[in-house]
Amino acid sequence: MFDLDLFYETDHRAYLKKMALETCINFIGRTISQSEFRFSKDGKRQYNDWHYLLNVRPNTDQSAAEFWQSFVYRLILDNEALVILSDDNDLLIADDFDREEYAVYPDVFRNVTVKGYIFKRTFQMDEVIHITYNNEKLTKFMNGMFEDYADLFTRMIETNKHSNQIRGTVSIESTQSLDEQNRTRLQEFIDRLFNAIRKSAVAIIPKLKGFEYNEVAAGDKSGRSVEELKKLKRDLTDDVANILGIPTSLIHGEMAEYETSIKAYIRFCIGPLIKKIKDELNAKLITKSDYMNGEKIDVLGVAELNPLEVATAVDKLRASGVYNGNEIRIKLGDEPVDNPALEEYVLTKNYQRASEDAVEGGEEG
């Protein structure tokens, strides 16, 4: 009795951290994977090798959707993501690398590792696609909070188990102390008895002479309920979502105020991330002179409005003369078309200037 260890170490539930991060990061990754990377010059779409790499097949093992979802996952989890172009013209996401930073020269990346293969050559900043997400690594920033949640979650589970524990006493008739062999046999019998009670809906306990089993009700039945454990996991996911700028109602699939939540999600979470990706692609894939001459890369497919949902607003913009037809098409994510009518600005009579004389009806007397 005195040799028993009366303490236990709280197990840090690693799956809590994994669950919260996977839920939120993959939510963003799936959104970005729907993007289309469009090359254009003077408003006209261009097709080249980069278009195929970014939109169809970046490398031999990934589709474009898989590539960009993995890219976003690496970017948010590690706070930075590095993409290199191999000698076979494959875009590869680095698993690990060493970065040497310089003040007035381009940074250099060494020991770039992809799927266990280490590139012997070095890569300069102007040769790679490299994006940072935040000033602080997400996992490093949240480690303390995850440990606290894990401690609390573990204690809640242990309390719930303790309050609903099956307890019993066993008494035997004996005038002498049990030897080692009999103690072992007795323990094996008790273990079989306990397993029968624990695993079976109906357990039949044999009644033996000199052996008596009595079940004792647990003293406290007010342990943590399953709903409280679920709420704790939800709160942890909410904290991660708030840091990443995701409205919590979207993460949990709640339809209340869906339109407001999706607009906030696009503006404050997806919009800034798309801007970072677009700026990096324009800086690395297009030269300064070409960019100044009208070449650029746009990232479309996520933040654009649905034409059917904004048909009334589109009609007002066109009728008021603020935008022409092709400008509205661009805002909706469509390409401009060679139609002279769509290049004209129209103004209905409802929008005529107040200083103009009103058109009078009837005949002159």
C-alpha positions as CSV (number, residue, x, y, z in Angstrom):
1,M,0.0,0.0,0.0
2,F,2.8,2.4,0.9
3,D,4.6,1.7,-2.4
4,L,1.7,3.0,-4.6
5,D,2.3,6.1,-6.7
6,L,-0.5,8.6,-5.8
7,F,0.1,11.1,-8.6
8,Y,-0.2,11.2,-12.3
9,E,1.2,13.5,-15.0
10,T,-1.3,15.4,-17.2
11,D,-1.1,14.3,-20.8
12,H,-0.9,17.2,-23.2
13,R,-3.6,16.4,-25.8
14,A,-1.7,17.1,-29.0
15,Y,-4.7,16.4,-31.1
16,L,-6.4,19.5,-29.7
17,K,-3.8,21.7,-31.2
18,K,-3.8,19.7,-34.5
19,M,-7.6,19.9,-34.7
20,A,-7.8,23.7,-34.3
21,L,-5.0,24.4,-36.7
22,E,-6.1,21.9,-39.3
23,T,-9.7,23.2,-39.2
24,C,-8.8,26.9,-39.7
25,I,-5.8,26.6,-42.0
26,N,-7.4,24.2,-44.3
27,F,-10.5,26.4,-44.5
28,I,-8.3,29.2,-45.9
29,G,-6.4,26.8,-48.1
30,R,-9.5,25.5,-49.7
31,T,-10.6,29.1,-50.4
32,I,-7.3,30.1,-52.1
33,S,-7.2,26.9,-54.1
34,Q,-10.2,28.1,-56.1
35,S,-8.2,31.1,-57.4
36,E,-7.4,31.7,-61.0
37,F,-4.1,33.4,-61.9
38,R,-4.6,35.5,-65.0
39,F,-1.9,37.2,-67.0
40,S,-2.9,40.2,-69.0
41,K,-1.4,43.0,-71.0
42,D,-3.3,46.3,-71.6
43,G,-6.5,44.5,-70.3
44,K,-6.2,41.6,-72.7
45,R,-5.6,38.1,-71.4
46,Q,-2.3,36.4,-72.2
47,Y,-1.5,32.6,-72.2
48,N,2.0,31.4,-71.5
49,D,4.0,28.7,-69.7
50,W,3.4,30.4,-66.3
51,H,-0.3,30.3,-66.9
52,Y,-0.1,26.5,-67.2
53,L,2.1,26.1,-64.1
54,L,0.0,28.3,-61.9
55,N,-3.5,27.2,-63.0
56,V,-3.2,23.6,-64.3
57,R,-0.1,21.6,-63.3
58,P,2.6,23.2,-61.2
59,N,4.6,19.9,-61.0
60,T,4.4,16.2,-61.8
61,D,2.8,15.3,-58.5
62,Q,0.2,18.0,-57.8
63,S,-2.7,19.7,-59.5
64,A,-3.0,23.5,-59.2
65,A,-5.6,23.2,-56.5
66,E,-3.5,20.8,-54.4
67,F,-0.4,22.9,-54.9
68,W,-2.0,26.2,-53.6
69,Q,-3.8,24.5,-50.7
70,S,-0.4,23.0,-49.6
71,F,1.3,26.4,-50.2
72,V,-1.2,28.2,-47.9
73,Y,-1.0,25.5,-45.3
74,R,2.8,25.9,-45.2
75,L,2.6,29.7,-45.3
76,I,0.3,30.0,-42.3
77,L,1.7,27.2,-40.2
78,D,5.4,28.0,-40.6
79,N,4.8,31.8,-41.2
80,E,6.6,31.6,-44.5
81,A,6.6,29.6,-47.7
82,L,9.3,29.1,-50.3
83,V,8.6,27.9,-53.9
84,I,11.5,27.1,-56.3
85,L,11.6,26.3,-60.0
86,S,13.4,23.1,-60.7
87,D,15.6,22.4,-63.7
88,D,12.6,20.5,-65.2
89,N,10.4,23.6,-64.8
90,D,8.4,22.3,-61.9
91,L,7.2,24.5,-59.1
92,L,8.1,22.9,-55.8
93,I,7.2,23.9,-52.3
94,A,10.2,23.6,-50.0
95,D,9.9,21.6,-46.8
96,D,12.9,23.2,-45.2
97,F,15.7,25.7,-46.0
98,D,18.3,28.0,-44.5
99,R,18.0,31.7,-45.3
100,E,20.9,34.1,-45.2
101,E,19.8,37.7,-45.0
102,Y,21.7,40.7,-46.3
103,A,21.0,44.4,-46.0
104,V,21.7,45.6,-49.5
105,Y,22.0,42.3,-51.5
106,P,19.3,39.7,-52.2
107,D,18.9,37.1,-49.5
108,V,20.2,33.6,-50.3
109,F,18.5,30.3,-49.6
110,R,20.6,27.2,-49.0
111,N,20.0,23.6,-48.2
112,V,16.5,23.7,-49.8
113,T,14.8,20.4,-49.1
114,V,11.8,19.0,-51.0
115,K,10.5,15.6,-50.0
116,G,13.8,14.6,-48.4
117,Y,15.9,15.8,-51.4
118,I,18.4,18.5,-50.6
119,F,19.3,20.8,-53.5
120,K,23.1,21.5,-53.7
121,R,22.7,24.8,-55.4
122,T,21.7,28.0,-53.8
123,F,18.7,30.2,-54.7
124,Q,18.7,34.0,-54.6
125,M,15.6,35.9,-53.5
126,D,14.9,37.1,-57.1
127,E,14.8,33.4,-58.3
128,V,12.2,32.1,-55.9
129,I,8.7,32.9,-54.7
130,H,8.9,33.6,-51.0
131,I,6.1,35.0,-48.8
132,T,5.8,35.6,-45.1
133,Y,2.5,35.6,-43.3
134,N,2.9,37.4,-39.9
135,N,5.6,38.9,-37.8
136,E,5.5,35.9,-35.5
137,K,5.2,32.2,-36.2
138,L,1.7,31.0,-35.5
139,T,2.6,27.8,-33.6
140,K,5.2,29.6,-31.5
141,F,2.7,32.3,-30.6
142,M,0.0,29.9,-29.6
143,N,2.0,27.2,-27.8
144,G,1.3,28.6,-24.3
145,M,-2.4,28.8,-25.0
146,F,-2.5,25.3,-26.3
147,E,-0.8,23.9,-23.2
148,D,-3.3,25.6,-21.0
149,Y,-6.2,24.3,-23.0
150,A,-4.7,20.8,-23.0
151,D,-4.2,20.8,-19.2
152,L,-7.8,22.0,-18.7
153,F,-9.2,19.5,-21.2
154,T,-7.3,16.6,-19.7
155,R,-8.5,17.5,-16.2
156,M,-12.1,17.7,-17.4
157,I,-11.9,14.2,-19.0
158,E,-10.3,12.7,-15.8
159,T,-12.9,14.3,-13.6
160,N,-15.7,13.0,-15.9
161,K,-14.1,9.5,-15.8
162,H,-13.7,9.6,-12.0
163,S,-17.3,10.7,-11.4
164,N,-18.7,7.9,-13.5
165,Q,-16.2,5.3,-12.5
166,I,-17.5,1.7,-11.7
167,R,-16.3,0.9,-8.2
168,G,-16.7,-2.2,-6.1
169,T,-15.3,-4.1,-3.1
170,V,-14.4,-7.8,-3.0
171,S,-14.3,-9.7,0.3
172,I,-13.1,-13.2,0.9
173,E,-13.2,-15.6,3.8
174,S,-9.7,-16.5,4.9
175,T,-8.1,-17.2,8.3
176,Q,-4.6,-16.9,6.8
177,S,-2.9,-14.4,4.6
178,L,-2.8,-15.3,0.9
179,D,0.5,-16.5,-0.6
180,E,1.8,-15.1,-3.9
181,Q,0.2,-17.8,-6.0
182,N,-3.3,-17.4,-4.6
183,R,-3.0,-13.6,-4.8
184,T,-2.2,-13.9,-8.5
185,R,-5.1,-16.2,-9.1
186,L,-7.5,-13.9,-7.2
187,Q,-6.3,-10.8,-9.1
188,E,-6.8,-12.6,-12.4
189,F,-10.3,-13.6,-11.4
190,I,-11.1,-10.0,-10.4
191,D,-9.7,-8.7,-13.7
192,R,-12.0,-11.0,-15.7
193,L,-14.9,-10.0,-13.5
194,F,-14.2,-6.3,-14.2
195,N,-13.8,-6.8,-17.9
196,A,-17.1,-8.6,-18.1
197,I,-18.8,-5.7,-16.3
198,R,-17.0,-3.0,-18.4
199,K,-17.4,-4.5,-21.9
200,S,-20.8,-6.2,-21.7
201,A,-24.2,-4.7,-21.5
202,V,-25.3,-7.7,-19.4
203,A,-22.8,-9.2,-17.0
204,I,-23.5,-12.4,-15.0
205,I,-21.3,-12.7,-11.9
206,P,-21.0,-16.1,-10.3
207,K,-21.7,-16.3,-6.6
208,L,-19.0,-18.3,-4.9
209,K,-18.8,-19.4,-1.3
210,G,-16.4,-17.3,0.6
211,F,-16.3,-14.6,-2.1
212,E,-18.5,-11.6,-2.2
213,Y,-18.5,-8.7,-4.7
214,N,-20.3,-5.4,-3.8
215,E,-20.6,-2.4,-6.2
216,V,-20.2,1.0,-4.6
217,A,-21.8,4.0,-6.2
218,A,-19.5,6.9,-7.0
219,G,-19.7,9.7,-4.5
220,D,-19.9,12.6,-7.0
221,K,-21.9,12.4,-10.2
222,S,-21.5,16.0,-11.1
223,G,-18.5,15.5,-13.5
224,R,-18.0,17.6,-16.6
225,S,-20.6,16.8,-19.2
226,V,-19.8,16.0,-22.9
227,E,-21.3,19.3,-23.8
228,E,-18.7,21.2,-21.7
229,L,-15.8,19.2,-23.3
230,K,-17.3,20.0,-26.8
231,K,-17.5,23.7,-25.8
232,L,-13.9,23.8,-24.8
233,K,-12.8,22.4,-28.1
234,R,-15.0,24.9,-29.9
235,D,-13.5,27.8,-27.9
236,L,-10.0,26.7,-28.9
237,T,-10.9,26.6,-32.5
238,D,-12.6,30.1,-32.1
239,D,-9.3,31.5,-30.7
240,V,-7.3,30.3,-33.7
241,A,-10.0,31.5,-36.2
242,N,-10.0,35.0,-34.6
243,I,-6.2,35.2,-34.9
244,L,-6.4,34.3,-38.6
245,G,-9.3,36.6,-39.3
246,I,-12.0,34.0,-40.0
247,P,-15.5,34.7,-38.6
248,T,-16.2,31.8,-36.2
249,S,-19.7,31.3,-37.6
250,L,-18.2,30.2,-41.0
251,I,-15.9,27.7,-39.3
252,H,-18.8,26.0,-37.5
253,G,-21.2,26.2,-40.5
254,E,-23.7,28.5,-38.9
255,M,-26.0,30.2,-41.4
256,A,-27.0,33.1,-39.2
257,E,-25.6,36.3,-40.7
258,Y,-23.9,34.3,-43.4
259,E,-23.7,37.2,-45.9
260,T,-22.1,39.5,-43.3
261,S,-19.6,36.8,-42.2
262,I,-18.5,35.9,-45.8
263,K,-17.9,39.6,-46.7
264,A,-15.8,40.0,-43.5
265,Y,-13.9,36.8,-44.3
266,I,-13.1,37.9,-47.9
267,R,-12.1,41.4,-46.9
268,F,-10.1,40.9,-43.8
269,C,-8.7,37.4,-44.2
270,I,-8.6,36.3,-47.9
271,G,-8.1,39.8,-49.4
272,P,-4.8,40.6,-47.7
273,L,-3.5,37.1,-48.4
274,I,-4.3,37.3,-52.1
275,K,-2.7,40.7,-52.2
276,K,0.6,39.3,-50.8
277,I,0.5,36.4,-53.4
278,K,-0.3,38.7,-56.2
279,D,2.4,41.2,-55.3
280,E,5.0,38.5,-55.1
281,L,4.1,37.0,-58.4
282,N,4.1,40.3,-60.2
283,A,7.5,41.1,-58.7
284,K,9.1,37.8,-59.5
285,L,7.5,36.7,-62.8
286,I,7.2,40.1,-64.6
287,T,10.0,42.6,-65.1
288,K,9.7,46.2,-64.1
289,S,9.7,47.4,-67.6
290,D,7.0,44.9,-68.7
291,Y,4.9,45.8,-65.7
292,M,5.1,49.5,-66.5
293,N,4.1,48.7,-70.1
294,G,0.8,47.1,-69.0
295,E,1.6,43.5,-68.1
296,K,0.4,42.2,-64.8
297,I,-0.9,39.2,-62.9
298,D,-4.4,39.2,-61.3
299,V,-5.7,36.6,-58.8
300,L,-9.4,36.1,-59.4
301,G,-12.1,33.6,-58.5
302,V,-12.5,34.3,-54.7
303,A,-13.2,38.0,-54.0
304,E,-15.3,38.7,-57.1
305,L,-19.1,39.3,-56.8
306,N,-21.7,36.9,-58.2
307,P,-23.3,38.7,-61.2
308,L,-26.7,37.2,-60.4
309,E,-26.6,38.5,-56.9
310,V,-25.6,42.1,-57.9
311,A,-27.6,42.5,-61.1
312,T,-29.6,45.4,-59.7
313,A,-26.4,47.2,-58.6
314,V,-24.8,46.5,-62.0
315,D,-27.7,48.1,-63.8
316,K,-27.4,51.2,-61.6
317,L,-23.7,51.6,-62.2
318,R,-24.2,51.2,-66.0
319,A,-27.2,53.5,-66.1
320,S,-25.6,56.2,-64.1
321,G,-22.6,56.5,-66.4
322,V,-20.0,55.7,-63.7
323,Y,-18.7,52.6,-65.4
324,N,-18.9,51.2,-68.9
325,G,-19.8,47.6,-69.7
326,N,-16.3,46.3,-69.9
327,E,-15.2,47.9,-66.7
328,I,-18.1,46.2,-64.9
329,R,-17.1,42.9,-66.5
330,I,-13.6,43.3,-65.1
331,K,-15.0,44.0,-61.6
332,L,-17.1,40.8,-61.8
333,G,-14.0,38.8,-62.7
334,D,-14.8,38.4,-66.4
335,E,-12.7,39.5,-69.4
336,P,-13.5,42.5,-71.4
337,V,-14.9,41.8,-74.9
338,D,-14.4,43.6,-78.2
339,N,-17.9,45.2,-78.4
340,P,-17.9,48.9,-79.1
341,A,-21.2,49.2,-77.2
342,L,-19.6,48.1,-74.0
343,E,-16.9,50.7,-74.3
344,E,-19.5,53.5,-74.2
345,Y,-20.7,55.3,-71.1
346,V,-24.5,55.6,-71.1
347,L,-26.6,57.9,-68.9
348,T,-30.4,57.5,-68.6
349,K,-32.6,60.6,-68.3
350,N,-33.2,59.8,-64.6
351,Y,-29.6,60.9,-64.0
352,Q,-29.7,64.2,-66.0
353,R,-28.3,67.3,-64.2
354,A,-30.6,69.4,-62.1
355,S,-29.5,72.5,-63.9
356,E,-30.8,71.3,-67.2
357,D,-34.2,72.4,-68.2
358,A,-36.9,69.8,-67.8
359,V,-38.4,68.4,-70.9
360,E,-41.9,69.8,-71.2
361,G,-44.7,67.8,-72.8
362,G,-47.7,68.9,-74.8
363,E,-48.0,71.2,-77.8
364,E,-47.1,74.9,-77.9
365,G,-50.1,77.2,-77.8
